[in-house]
Amino acid sequence: MILAAAALAFTPDASASVCNLCSDPDASSLNVAGSQSAKAKKKTAVVTFKTSIRCHNCVKKITENISFEKGVKDLSVSLDEKLVTITYDPSRTDEATLAKALEKLGYTVEKVKR
């Protein structure tokens, strides 16, 4: 019964000038697209490395360590292809730093041109 009442409280009212979620009178005038475009303006770069990974523990080790490197935004590891693809913020790190981080974990690293 309480859940039904809570759900009704969050029903948007197009004629209301106050946000139903936070009671902020200015929330209806927020430029959501503007805030998204500010995020979209941040440049990212992608690099792929061929590595010497051999097992699922290697994948786990890379995922748990490289994802926390400064500037890393996204990380994917393919055990079958032995590839590590990293999306990063070039203003915070670079390919050489990311390669060194993989080498520090004990893997050989070779940049793949795509």
C-alpha positions as a printed Julia matrix, in Angstrom:
114×3 Matrix{Float64}:
  0.0     0.0     0.0
  2.82    2.4     0.85
  4.61    1.53   -2.39
  1.57    2.49   -4.45
  1.4     5.87   -2.75
  5.13    6.42   -3.35
  4.74    5.59   -7.03
  1.98    8.15   -7.36
  4.19   10.8    -5.78
  6.74   10.36   -8.59
  4.27   10.67  -11.45
  5.43   13.62  -13.56
  3.0    16.47  -14.01
  3.63   18.38  -17.23
  1.9    21.5   -15.9
  3.9    21.61  -12.65
  6.79   24.04  -12.36
  8.26   22.16   -9.4
 10.17   18.9    -9.7
  8.14   16.05   -8.21
 11.29   14.24   -7.1
 13.21   16.93   -5.28
 10.75   19.84   -4.99
 13.2    22.11   -6.8
 11.26   24.91   -8.48
 14.08   25.45  -11.01
 14.41   21.78  -11.99
 11.92   22.14  -14.84
 14.19   24.7   -16.51
 17.35   22.58  -16.42
 19.0    21.99  -19.76
 19.57   18.26  -19.67
 20.92   18.16  -23.22
 23.44   20.84  -22.27
 24.77   18.81  -19.39
 25.1    15.75  -21.63
 26.9    17.7   -24.31
 29.41   18.92  -21.75
 30.21   15.3   -20.98
 30.31   14.43  -24.65
 32.87   17.17  -25.29
 35.45   15.33  -23.2
 37.69   13.57  -25.65
 38.56    9.93  -25.26
 41.0     7.73  -27.1
 41.04    3.97  -27.6
 44.07    1.7   -27.69
 44.25   -2.07  -28.15
 47.14   -4.21  -26.98
 47.98   -7.82  -27.85
 49.07   -9.38  -24.56
 50.39  -12.64  -23.18
 47.29  -13.45  -21.1
 46.55  -17.18  -20.8
 43.64  -17.75  -18.44
 40.62  -16.27  -16.7
 42.77  -15.25  -13.74
 44.84  -13.12  -16.13
 41.65  -11.42  -17.32
 40.59  -10.82  -13.73
 44.01   -9.45  -12.78
 43.99   -6.98  -15.67
 40.38   -5.95  -15.11
 40.89   -5.35  -11.4
 44.1    -3.36  -11.84
 43.98   -1.47  -15.13
 40.42   -0.22  -14.68
 41.71    1.85  -11.73
 44.58    3.47  -13.65
 44.24    7.23  -13.88
 42.23    8.27  -16.94
 40.82    4.83  -17.85
 37.15    5.15  -18.83
 36.41    1.66  -20.17
 38.23   -1.64  -20.48
 37.54   -4.88  -22.31
 39.64   -8.02  -22.29
 39.34  -10.85  -24.82
 40.96  -14.05  -23.62
 40.37  -15.79  -26.96
 42.13  -13.08  -28.95
 44.49  -12.07  -26.1
 43.49   -8.45  -26.6
 43.05   -5.66  -24.09
 41.12   -2.63  -25.38
 41.22    0.5   -23.24
 39.21    3.69  -23.65
 40.96    6.52  -21.82
 41.1    10.28  -21.32
 44.24   11.45  -23.18
 44.53   14.48  -20.92
 45.1    12.15  -17.94
 47.15    9.28  -19.39
 48.67    7.95  -22.61
 49.31    4.69  -24.45
 52.85    4.31  -23.1
 51.67    4.63  -19.49
 48.91    2.07  -20.05
 51.36   -0.34  -21.72
 53.74    0.03  -18.77
 50.89   -0.71  -16.36
 50.16   -3.97  -18.21
 53.85   -4.87  -18.28
 54.08   -4.16  -14.55
 51.45   -6.87  -14.06
 53.78   -9.31  -15.83
 52.41   -9.39  -19.38
 54.07   -8.74  -22.7
 52.39   -5.92  -24.58
 52.25   -5.03  -28.26
 50.07   -2.23  -29.63
 47.59   -3.36  -32.27
 46.86   -0.96  -35.1
 43.15   -0.75  -35.89
